[in-house]
Amino acid sequence: MQYDYIIIGAGMGGLSAANFLAKYNKRVLVLEKHNIPGGLVTSFSRKGVHFDLGIHGLYELKEGQAIPQFMEFWNAPQVEVEPLSGDLKCFIDGKEYDFEHGKVRESFLMQFPKNKDDVNNVFDMMETINSEMFSGTEAPEPPYDMNLLQLIKFGIRTKKQRPTFMKYGNKDAYKVLDSFTSSEDLKTAIYSKSPYPMVFMSFAYQWGVYGKNYYPLNGMQAIPDAAVEGLRRLGGELKLNTEVTDIMVKDGQAYGVKTQDGSEYHGAVISNASPQFTYEWMTDAAEKEKMIKAISKRKIFEPVAALFMSLDENKYDLNNLEGISILSKKDYRVSTEEYTPETAPIVINIYPKREGDKFRSLVALVPISYEYHNEWETEAGGNRGEKYKKLKKQVEEILLERIGKHMGRDFIDAVSYYELSTPVTYERYTYSKNGSFMGWSATQSEYGKYLKQRTDIKELYLVGQWVFPGFGVAGVMASGYYLAKEILKGEGIDLKKDFTEYFTSDRL
């Protein structure tokens, strides 16, 4: 069967590219190995409670932001949302700190009365970084599209327009925090919002949008479902339960894929899977080896284990809590490889109660490495059997005990159901290498080193969190925009101009 573009994976990057191309009358087919679209932006139910994979809220769901604009441009249904307005509770070595939404700085000043100047300096700096990041409305051009002169001009302009961002935003968080305060508790509290080694702008953003995020009324699954409906309206196709096993390459050009059931689909190929898997599927052995080697030394963002819990609020009152974090001083200096279930930070996201659900959905995110216990007791042939299940059960009990130690026995007694997903689980379900949920490492030495959408193989493209502009749902969807813009440019179509004019004329 012949198509213009065959897209591997119905994650948000793949669905975005599919919609943009289908809007310009390209014959597009999306192949998804699972029975639902969305990749990391999916929901599932257990024991009558709906869970999301770990994404809690999104600022970019706000009216006028990227996600609603993309949906409108595709003629997809808009996603109905509600604002998140809960508070945060943070335990640092057992000591409790509370932060009220809408009053973050005030809460920090109240919690750290001896470090008021440090608090104000840190929040002044974070607010300036956010202001500089969001200044201007022009979508950035991929750096690999710029010539040397353009890159130099871009660098000079960025330093001039975003001095605080350039001075602090792209540095490792622990370096910036160390330079602003000597209070280990204060540094750890700021780090608690997202306890992974990252550049500081990630934390400025997290605290900047806290209290301003939105959640889909029907869960995160509503986002890919809307994109799929947009694709259907544009004439594109989606096949679920269809796993790709080979990307067919001949004479340096991709010309289609084979699936597990033996079917072949011909056309240019766009992969929403991580490049490590994408290259493994290529039938050209020499090119495969060369391309895998080229990325072999790149560092991948830390994975996550997720403990899904349903909580009976008749037994435990959450008191408007939106999140709970449990961590130790100096965790902001520790790498994920050093953590064990006994020592890893725990961040619990508390979700709005879905209509029809009896209990409340909570997801505890825990940075435990992919390699833990020999890749979580993987057996010969890649099988994970009783040893894997036994280890998962042990980790579940350790995490619950640690949570109960801080939240009290009543909290644990109110947990009606729990189940652990490991980084191995995330990799198996999403084809994200090592279970990474943010692509490449976001530390100072690695941040921004994204791959191009276009590979060394003709008619083989990449989309998603591993390519420009990087991680985050809006970023991943933007990767589909940038890919489509590059592809359509070869036909004289200016997607950027069309997209800009669509919203400019719509508002006149």
Buried (B, 14 or more C-beta within 10 A) or exposed (E): EEBBBBBBBBBBBBBBBBBBBBBBEBBBBBBBBBEBBBBBBBBEEEEEBBBBBBBBBBBBBBEEBBBBBBBBBBEBBEBEBEBBEBBBBBBBEEEEBEBBBEEBBEBBBBBBEEBEEBBEEBBEBBBBBBBBBEEEEEBEBBBBBBEEEEEEEBEEEBEEEBEBBBBBBBBBBBBBBBEBBEBBBBBBBBBBBBBBBBBBBBBBBBBBBBBBBBBBEBBBBBBBBBBBBBBEBBEBBBBBEBEBEBBBBEEEBBBBBBBEEEEEBBBBBBBBBBBBBBBBBBBBEEBBEEBBEEBEEBEBBBBBBBBBBBBBEEEBEBEEBBBBBBBBBEBBBBEBEEBEBEEBBBBBBBBBBBEEBEBBBBBBBBBBBBEBBEBBBBEEEEEBEEBBEEBBEEBBEBBBEBBBEBBEEEBBEBBBBBBBBBBBBBBBBBBBBBBBBBBBBBBBEBBEEBBBBBBEBBBBBBBBBBBBBBBBBBBBBBBBBBBBBBBBEEEEBEBBEBBBEEEEEEEE
